[in-house]
Every structure is written in C-alpha cells, then in structure tokens.
Amino acid sequence: MRLFVAVTLGPQVTARAEAAVQRLRPLAPHARWARLEGLHLTLSFLGETEPTRVPALAQALQEVAARHAPFRLSAGGGGSFGSPTHPRVLWADVRGDVAALRALQADVAAALEPLGFAPERREYTAHLTLARAKAPRGDPALAACAQALAQEDWGAGEVTQLRLYESRGGAYHVLASPALSGPPRTG
C-alpha cells in the first residue's frame, strides 16, 4: 500500500482551487495537473507499507490528533519550484495558522518515527501542489501559470482531522481520519 498522512482545507477552498485550475489548465496543456477532489497538504509521505501496519499507524495518528485543536488555514497565490523559466512544479501558497500546521506535522513525524518511518530532513514548507511538468527539464508554461496565480484568493477552511490515505489507481482512499480534539493553542 502506498500511504501518506495529510490534512484537507475544506470544500470551499477545494471548490475555488478547482475553478482556478480550470482557468490555468489551458496555459499549460502539457503539465500533469493534480486531481483536486483530493486536494490536501501532505504532512508525511510513508511510501510502500504493509497492510498489517495500518492499525498501528491509525493508533499513532489518533494519539497525535488528541493533542491538537482544529485550526484555520487559507490558500491562494503561489509560485513554482525549479528554474524560473522552466519550472518543474506549480504550487499554491498556504496561509493562516501555519504555526499550528507545522506543530501538527512535527508531531506526526515524531509519532511515526518509532514505527520505522524516518522524518524528512528538509524543513516542512506548506504548499498545495497543483501541477508538475512532464518534461524533466521543466515546462515554461508553468511560469505563466505562476504569474496568473499571484492574485488568487481561495478563502479559508478549518483543519479538523488528520487523514491516513492510500494512493491507489490514481485516487486517494481514506484509511483513518481521527478528529483533532486537543485543547486550543495559546500564544
């Protein structure tokens, strides 16, 4: 099973992102566009995992979720990764309570490490991946898309649960979705 842990931003943000991508698609027709019905922020990519490990993963995520309160994030704007003239990835920016998001991501990584999942060495950067270049050297059309994204505002949504997803057949299947139920953050 190909697994990852993520959060979603809610139906309003997803609907606005879908509308924006419909406007951007014609600008980069050769890019691989993300399936927005599964729009999410990945917190930890687990990769190929034995199905027998799912209960332990779900339990670890339940314990993490019990320590974190729901929080709000918004999305819009964005940019690209890779060369400015031949980007490889088009992404939308995530704003709002990113401190709560980073704390949740760090807690997920710490909880999964004893289960054999090494945390990323790079600093966590919240973004929504919208498209990837098919060509290894990037796609200049994604640069135009990044410019068009600059003024986008997709609103805000409440992050209320963690999700353990399986990526199968080009779709995402929820295996566990513990609710964030911890005390509100202070400070």
C-alpha positions as CSV (number, residue, x, y, z in Angstrom):
1,M,0.0,0.0,0.0
2,R,1.3,3.5,-0.9
3,L,0.4,5.6,2.1
4,F,0.7,9.2,3.3
5,V,-0.7,11.4,6.1
6,A,-2.4,14.7,5.2
7,V,-4.9,17.3,6.1
8,T,-7.6,19.0,3.9
9,L,-8.8,22.6,3.9
10,G,-12.4,22.0,3.3
11,P,-14.9,22.2,0.5
12,Q,-14.8,26.0,-0.1
13,V,-11.1,26.1,-0.6
14,T,-11.2,23.0,-2.8
15,A,-14.0,24.5,-5.0
16,R,-12.1,27.7,-5.5
17,A,-8.9,25.8,-6.3
18,E,-10.8,23.7,-8.8
19,A,-12.1,26.8,-10.6
20,A,-8.7,28.4,-10.7
21,V,-7.1,25.2,-12.1
22,Q,-9.8,25.1,-14.8
23,R,-8.7,28.7,-15.8
24,L,-4.9,27.7,-15.7
25,R,-5.0,24.4,-17.5
26,P,-5.2,25.9,-21.0
27,L,-2.0,27.9,-20.2
28,A,0.0,24.7,-19.6
29,P,-1.7,21.9,-21.5
30,H,1.2,19.5,-21.3
31,A,1.6,19.6,-17.5
32,R,0.3,16.8,-15.2
33,W,-2.4,18.5,-13.2
34,A,-3.3,17.4,-9.7
35,R,-6.6,15.8,-9.0
36,L,-8.3,18.5,-6.9
37,E,-11.0,16.4,-5.5
38,G,-8.2,15.0,-3.3
39,L,-6.7,18.4,-2.6
40,H,-4.6,18.0,0.6
41,L,-1.5,19.2,2.4
42,T,0.9,16.2,2.9
43,L,2.3,16.0,6.4
44,S,4.3,12.8,6.0
45,F,4.8,10.5,3.0
46,L,5.1,6.9,4.1
47,G,5.5,5.2,0.8
48,E,5.0,1.5,0.3
49,T,3.7,0.0,3.5
50,E,2.5,-3.5,4.5
51,P,-1.3,-3.5,5.2
52,T,-0.7,-5.1,8.6
53,R,0.9,-1.9,9.7
54,V,-2.2,0.2,9.2
55,P,-3.7,-0.3,12.7
56,A,-0.6,0.8,14.4
57,L,-0.4,3.9,12.1
58,A,-4.0,4.7,12.8
59,Q,-3.5,4.4,16.6
60,A,-0.4,6.7,16.4
61,L,-2.4,9.3,14.4
62,Q,-5.3,9.1,16.9
63,E,-2.9,9.9,19.7
64,V,-1.5,12.9,17.8
65,A,-4.9,14.2,16.9
66,A,-5.9,14.1,20.5
67,R,-3.1,16.6,21.3
68,H,-4.1,19.2,18.6
69,A,-7.1,21.5,18.3
70,P,-8.7,22.4,15.0
71,F,-7.2,25.5,13.3
72,R,-7.8,27.6,10.2
73,L,-5.7,27.9,7.0
74,S,-6.3,29.8,3.8
75,A,-4.9,29.3,0.3
76,G,-4.2,31.3,-2.8
77,G,-1.3,33.0,-4.6
78,G,1.6,30.7,-5.2
79,G,4.6,30.1,-7.3
80,S,6.8,27.4,-8.8
81,F,9.7,25.2,-7.9
82,G,12.6,24.8,-10.3
83,S,14.1,27.2,-12.8
84,P,12.1,30.4,-13.1
85,T,11.9,30.0,-16.9
86,H,11.3,26.2,-16.8
87,P,9.6,25.3,-13.5
88,R,9.0,21.7,-12.5
89,V,6.2,22.2,-10.0
90,L,3.3,24.8,-9.7
91,W,2.0,25.3,-6.2
92,A,-0.5,27.4,-4.2
93,D,0.5,29.2,-1.0
94,V,-0.9,28.2,2.4
95,R,-1.5,30.9,5.0
96,G,-3.3,31.3,8.3
97,D,-2.3,29.4,11.4
98,V,0.8,27.8,9.8
99,A,2.4,27.5,13.2
100,A,-0.3,25.1,14.2
101,L,0.2,23.2,10.9
102,R,4.0,23.0,11.5
103,A,3.4,21.8,15.1
104,L,1.0,19.1,13.8
105,Q,3.4,18.0,11.1
106,A,6.3,17.8,13.6
107,D,4.2,15.7,16.0
108,V,3.1,13.4,13.2
109,A,6.7,12.9,12.2
110,A,7.8,12.2,15.8
111,A,4.9,9.7,16.3
112,L,5.7,7.8,13.2
113,E,9.5,7.6,13.7
114,P,9.3,4.7,16.3
115,L,7.2,2.8,13.8
116,G,10.1,2.9,11.3
117,F,9.2,6.0,9.2
118,A,12.2,8.4,9.1
119,P,11.2,12.1,9.2
120,E,12.1,14.3,6.3
121,R,15.4,16.1,6.7
122,R,14.2,19.2,4.9
123,E,12.2,21.9,6.8
124,Y,8.5,21.4,6.3
125,T,7.0,24.0,3.8
126,A,3.3,24.1,3.5
127,H,2.0,24.3,-0.1
128,L,-0.6,22.8,-2.3
129,T,0.9,21.1,-5.4
130,L,-1.3,22.0,-8.5
131,A,0.8,20.7,-11.4
132,R,4.0,19.1,-12.4
133,A,6.0,19.3,-15.6
134,K,6.1,16.1,-17.7
135,A,9.5,17.1,-19.1
136,P,12.4,16.5,-16.7
137,R,13.8,20.0,-17.6
138,G,10.6,21.7,-16.6
139,D,7.8,23.5,-18.5
140,P,8.0,27.2,-19.4
141,A,4.2,27.3,-19.5
142,L,4.1,26.7,-15.7
143,A,5.9,30.1,-15.3
144,A,2.9,31.8,-16.9
145,C,0.6,29.9,-14.6
146,A,2.7,31.0,-11.5
147,Q,2.2,34.6,-12.6
148,A,-1.5,34.1,-13.1
149,L,-1.8,32.6,-9.6
150,A,-0.3,35.7,-7.9
151,Q,-3.6,37.4,-7.1
152,E,-5.7,34.3,-6.4
153,D,-7.5,34.0,-3.1
154,W,-9.3,30.7,-2.4
155,G,-10.6,31.6,1.1
156,A,-10.1,29.8,4.4
157,G,-11.1,26.4,5.8
158,E,-10.9,24.6,9.1
159,V,-8.5,21.8,9.5
160,T,-10.4,19.4,11.7
161,Q,-8.8,15.9,11.3
162,L,-5.7,14.0,10.2
163,R,-6.1,11.6,7.3
164,L,-4.2,8.5,6.6
165,Y,-4.5,8.0,2.8
166,E,-3.8,5.2,0.4
167,S,-2.9,6.3,-3.1
168,R,-4.3,3.6,-5.4
169,G,-5.3,3.7,-9.0
170,G,-4.9,7.5,-9.3
171,A,-7.3,8.1,-6.4
172,Y,-6.9,8.7,-2.7
173,H,-8.7,6.4,-0.2
174,V,-9.0,7.4,3.4
175,L,-7.9,4.6,5.8
176,A,-8.2,6.6,9.0
177,S,-9.4,10.1,9.9
178,P,-9.0,10.9,13.6
179,A,-10.5,14.3,14.6
180,L,-8.3,17.0,16.1
181,S,-9.6,17.2,19.6
182,G,-6.9,18.7,21.7
183,P,-7.1,21.9,23.8
184,P,-7.0,25.2,21.9
185,R,-3.5,26.6,21.4
186,T,-2.4,29.6,23.5
187,G,0.0,32.3,22.4
